[in-house]
Amino acid sequence: MKKSISIKNKIEAEELLKVSSFRKEIRTTEPHKHNSYFEIIYLREGSGSHTIDHTSYSIAPPTIFFVRKEQVHHWKITNVPEGYVLLLKKGFVEKSLDNELKKHLSKLSVFNCVHLKETKSIDALFNLLTLEKDFIVTEGLLKALFAKILIASKPMPLQTNKKTSGIISSFRELLNQTNDLHNSVAYYAEKFHTTPQNLNAICRKALNQSAAEVIAEHIISEAKRQLIYTECSVSEIAYNLNFSDSSHFVKFFKRYTGVTPLIFRNT
């Protein structure tokens, strides 16, 4: 086991979006993550499992997996897969002036896996995206694809107004910067020039969780990644996650998981 998690990059530096067919030869991959893009994997054929962080999902097509840049994932595929892979950089979203596209993406980014009720138009849109090079046309196709996925899948995310949705999206983006997590509502509230009470209220309305619970969820997820996929000691992980000492980290981890970090690692 390594001190750090492997990072794979499947897109050129100058590319903002890449859509291609899922490679049919893929069977088993080592745990890794992609630091520079959001990955959407659509499978219409295949079987086996796909592990994202510490959750293993059965491949039951037609299905779509969403892997955020901070998440670790790996495959165990048992027969020939068919589908598409879409790699989306933040730069594409920032360049886009289409707020509906951004709203659809925000809704989809909370999921790890959805099953689809209808695939014909989704197949067609993925195929068109593999061919299209014009940004404006690609932007339209991408918005249509995201909208169709939301319509064809369950469950649907909670509805939020535009301002709240923007703050939640930015809050998640900060928390996804796993190299600088802080267990402090006040720290993140200050980033948004608001109060801890207001950030709590926004989170409760949009996510049915307090801001502290949202932060803890991200910290525990990152702690589990490091416990599973690296050989870092508990003290090193506590330091990586900005805890003042390892005993505080152990108590925090046990409060949310019911077990100590070492028991979790050895289970």
C-alpha positions as CSV (number, residue, x, y, z in Angstrom):
1,M,0.0,0.0,0.0
2,K,1.2,3.5,-0.8
3,K,1.4,6.7,1.2
4,S,-0.8,8.5,-1.4
5,I,-3.7,7.6,-3.7
6,S,-2.9,7.1,-7.4
7,I,-4.0,9.9,-9.6
8,K,-4.9,9.2,-13.3
9,N,-5.5,11.7,-16.0
10,K,-7.4,10.8,-19.2
11,I,-7.7,14.3,-20.7
12,E,-5.2,16.7,-22.3
13,A,-4.4,19.9,-20.4
14,E,-6.0,22.1,-23.1
15,E,-9.2,20.1,-23.3
16,L,-12.2,21.2,-21.2
17,L,-14.5,18.2,-22.2
18,K,-13.8,14.8,-23.5
19,V,-16.5,12.2,-24.5
20,S,-15.5,8.7,-25.7
21,S,-16.7,5.1,-25.8
22,F,-16.1,3.1,-22.6
23,R,-13.1,0.8,-23.3
24,K,-14.3,-2.7,-23.8
25,E,-11.0,-4.3,-22.5
26,I,-11.4,-2.8,-19.0
27,R,-12.0,-5.4,-16.3
28,T,-10.1,-4.7,-13.1
29,T,-8.5,-1.4,-12.1
30,E,-6.5,-0.2,-9.1
31,P,-8.0,2.4,-6.8
32,H,-7.4,5.8,-8.2
33,K,-8.9,9.3,-8.5
34,H,-8.9,12.1,-11.1
35,N,-8.0,15.5,-9.6
36,S,-8.9,17.7,-12.5
37,Y,-12.3,16.7,-13.7
38,F,-15.8,15.3,-13.0
39,E,-16.4,11.9,-14.6
40,I,-19.7,10.6,-15.8
41,I,-19.8,6.9,-16.9
42,Y,-22.8,5.6,-18.7
43,L,-23.1,1.8,-19.1
44,R,-25.8,0.1,-21.2
45,E,-24.1,-3.3,-21.1
46,G,-21.8,-5.0,-18.5
47,S,-21.7,-6.6,-15.1
48,G,-19.6,-6.7,-12.0
49,S,-19.0,-3.9,-9.6
50,H,-17.8,-0.3,-9.4
51,T,-16.5,0.9,-6.0
52,I,-16.6,4.7,-5.3
53,D,-14.9,5.6,-2.1
54,H,-16.0,3.0,0.4
55,T,-19.3,1.9,-1.4
56,S,-19.5,-0.9,-3.9
57,Y,-22.2,-0.6,-6.6
58,S,-23.4,-3.6,-8.7
59,I,-23.2,-2.8,-12.4
60,A,-26.9,-3.2,-13.4
61,P,-27.3,-1.5,-16.8
62,P,-28.6,0.9,-17.9
63,T,-26.9,2.9,-15.3
64,I,-24.8,6.0,-14.8
65,F,-22.0,6.6,-12.3
66,F,-20.8,10.0,-11.2
67,V,-17.3,10.4,-9.8
68,R,-16.2,13.7,-8.4
69,K,-12.6,14.7,-8.5
70,E,-11.9,14.1,-4.9
71,Q,-13.4,10.5,-4.9
72,V,-11.5,7.3,-5.3
73,H,-12.9,4.6,-7.5
74,H,-12.1,1.3,-9.1
75,W,-13.7,-1.4,-11.3
76,K,-14.3,-5.1,-11.2
77,I,-16.0,-5.9,-14.5
78,T,-17.0,-9.5,-15.4
79,N,-18.1,-9.2,-19.0
80,V,-17.7,-6.9,-22.0
81,P,-18.9,-3.3,-21.1
82,E,-20.6,-1.0,-23.5
83,G,-21.2,2.7,-23.0
84,Y,-19.6,6.1,-22.8
85,V,-17.3,8.1,-20.5
86,L,-17.6,11.9,-20.2
87,L,-14.9,14.0,-18.6
88,L,-15.8,17.5,-17.6
89,K,-13.4,20.2,-16.3
90,K,-14.4,23.1,-14.2
91,G,-13.1,25.4,-17.0
92,F,-15.9,24.3,-19.3
93,V,-18.6,25.2,-16.7
94,E,-16.9,28.5,-16.0
95,K,-16.8,29.3,-19.8
96,S,-20.5,28.4,-20.2
97,L,-23.1,31.2,-19.9
98,D,-25.9,28.7,-19.6
99,N,-27.3,28.8,-16.1
100,E,-29.7,25.9,-16.8
101,L,-26.7,23.6,-17.7
102,K,-25.0,24.6,-14.4
103,K,-28.2,24.0,-12.4
104,H,-28.6,20.5,-14.0
105,L,-24.9,19.7,-13.2
106,S,-25.3,20.8,-9.6
107,K,-28.3,18.4,-9.2
108,L,-26.4,15.5,-10.8
109,S,-23.2,16.0,-8.8
110,V,-24.8,14.9,-5.5
111,F,-25.2,11.3,-6.9
112,N,-22.8,8.5,-7.2
113,C,-25.1,6.1,-9.2
114,V,-28.5,6.3,-10.9
115,H,-30.5,3.7,-12.8
116,L,-32.2,4.8,-16.0
117,K,-35.8,4.2,-17.2
118,E,-35.1,5.3,-20.8
119,T,-31.9,5.2,-22.8
120,K,-32.6,5.8,-26.5
121,S,-32.1,9.6,-26.4
122,I,-29.3,9.4,-23.8
123,D,-27.4,7.0,-26.2
124,A,-28.0,9.4,-29.1
125,L,-26.8,12.5,-27.1
126,F,-23.6,10.7,-25.9
127,N,-22.9,9.7,-29.5
128,L,-23.4,13.2,-30.8
129,L,-21.0,14.6,-28.1
130,T,-18.2,12.2,-29.2
131,L,-18.4,13.9,-32.7
132,E,-19.1,17.6,-31.9
133,K,-16.3,20.1,-31.6
134,D,-18.1,23.5,-31.5
135,F,-18.4,24.9,-28.0
136,I,-21.9,26.3,-28.4
137,V,-23.3,23.1,-29.9
138,T,-21.6,21.0,-27.3
139,E,-23.0,23.2,-24.6
140,G,-26.5,22.6,-25.9
141,L,-26.0,18.9,-26.2
142,L,-24.6,18.7,-22.7
143,K,-27.5,20.6,-21.2
144,A,-29.9,18.2,-23.1
145,L,-28.0,15.2,-21.8
146,F,-28.1,16.3,-18.2
147,A,-31.8,17.2,-18.4
148,K,-32.6,13.7,-19.9
149,I,-30.6,11.9,-17.2
150,L,-32.5,13.9,-14.5
151,I,-35.9,13.0,-16.2
152,A,-35.0,9.3,-16.7
153,S,-33.5,8.6,-13.3
154,K,-34.6,8.4,-9.7
155,P,-34.4,9.7,-7.0
156,M,-34.6,13.4,-7.8
157,P,-32.6,15.8,-5.7
158,L,-34.3,18.5,-3.5
159,Q,-35.3,21.7,-5.1
160,T,-33.5,24.9,-4.1
161,N,-33.7,28.5,-5.2
162,K,-31.0,30.0,-7.4
163,K,-29.1,31.8,-4.6
164,T,-29.2,28.9,-2.2
165,S,-28.2,26.5,-4.9
166,G,-25.2,28.7,-5.7
167,I,-24.0,28.8,-2.1
168,I,-24.5,25.0,-1.7
169,S,-22.6,24.4,-4.9
170,S,-19.7,26.7,-3.8
171,F,-19.7,25.1,-0.3
172,R,-19.4,21.6,-1.8
173,E,-16.6,22.9,-4.1
174,L,-14.6,24.1,-1.1
175,L,-15.2,20.9,0.7
176,N,-14.1,18.9,-2.3
177,Q,-10.6,20.5,-1.9
178,T,-9.7,17.6,0.3
179,N,-6.1,18.9,0.9
180,D,-7.5,21.8,3.0
181,L,-10.5,20.6,5.0
182,H,-11.5,22.4,8.2
183,N,-13.9,21.1,10.8
184,S,-15.4,24.6,11.4
185,V,-18.7,26.1,10.2
186,A,-17.3,29.5,11.0
187,Y,-14.3,29.0,8.7
188,Y,-16.6,28.3,5.7
189,A,-19.2,30.9,6.7
190,E,-16.5,33.5,6.5
191,K,-15.6,32.4,3.0
192,F,-19.2,33.3,1.9
193,H,-19.3,36.5,4.0
194,T,-22.1,35.2,6.1
195,T,-22.7,33.9,9.6
196,P,-22.5,30.3,10.8
197,Q,-26.2,30.5,11.7
198,N,-27.1,31.5,8.1
199,L,-24.9,28.8,6.5
200,N,-26.6,26.3,8.8
201,A,-30.0,27.5,7.8
202,I,-29.1,27.3,4.1
203,C,-27.8,23.7,4.5
204,R,-30.9,22.6,6.4
205,K,-33.2,24.1,3.8
206,A,-31.4,22.7,0.8
207,L,-29.9,19.4,2.2
208,N,-31.9,18.7,5.4
209,Q,-28.5,18.7,7.2
210,S,-26.7,21.2,9.3
211,A,-23.5,22.8,7.9
212,A,-21.5,20.9,10.6
213,E,-23.0,17.6,9.4
214,V,-22.1,18.4,5.8
215,I,-18.6,19.2,6.8
216,A,-18.3,16.1,8.9
217,E,-19.6,13.9,6.0
218,H,-16.8,15.2,3.8
219,I,-14.1,14.8,6.5
220,I,-15.2,11.3,7.3
221,S,-15.3,10.4,3.6
222,E,-11.7,11.7,3.1
223,A,-10.6,9.9,6.3
224,K,-12.0,6.6,5.0
225,R,-10.3,7.1,1.6
226,Q,-6.9,7.6,3.3
227,L,-7.5,4.6,5.7
228,I,-8.5,2.3,2.9
229,Y,-6.2,3.4,0.0
230,T,-3.0,4.6,1.7
231,E,-0.7,3.4,4.5
232,C,-0.7,6.7,6.3
233,S,-0.8,6.4,10.1
234,V,-3.8,7.6,12.0
235,S,-1.6,10.5,13.3
236,E,-0.6,11.4,9.7
237,I,-4.3,11.3,8.6
238,A,-5.3,13.5,11.5
239,Y,-2.6,16.0,10.4
240,N,-3.7,15.8,6.8
241,L,-7.3,16.7,7.9
242,N,-6.2,19.7,10.0
243,F,-7.0,18.1,13.4
244,S,-4.9,19.6,16.3
245,D,-4.1,16.1,17.6
246,S,-4.8,12.4,16.7
247,S,-6.9,11.8,19.8
248,H,-9.4,14.5,18.7
249,F,-9.5,12.9,15.3
250,V,-10.1,9.4,16.7
251,K,-13.0,10.7,18.9
252,F,-14.5,12.6,15.9
253,F,-14.2,9.5,13.6
254,K,-15.8,7.2,16.2
255,R,-18.6,9.6,16.9
256,Y,-19.7,9.5,13.3
257,T,-18.9,5.9,12.4
258,G,-19.2,4.0,15.7
259,V,-15.6,2.6,15.4
260,T,-12.1,3.9,15.7
261,P,-10.0,4.6,12.6
262,L,-7.8,1.5,13.2
263,I,-10.8,-0.8,13.6
264,F,-12.3,0.6,10.4
265,R,-9.0,0.1,8.6
266,N,-8.6,-3.5,9.8
267,T,-12.2,-4.6,9.2
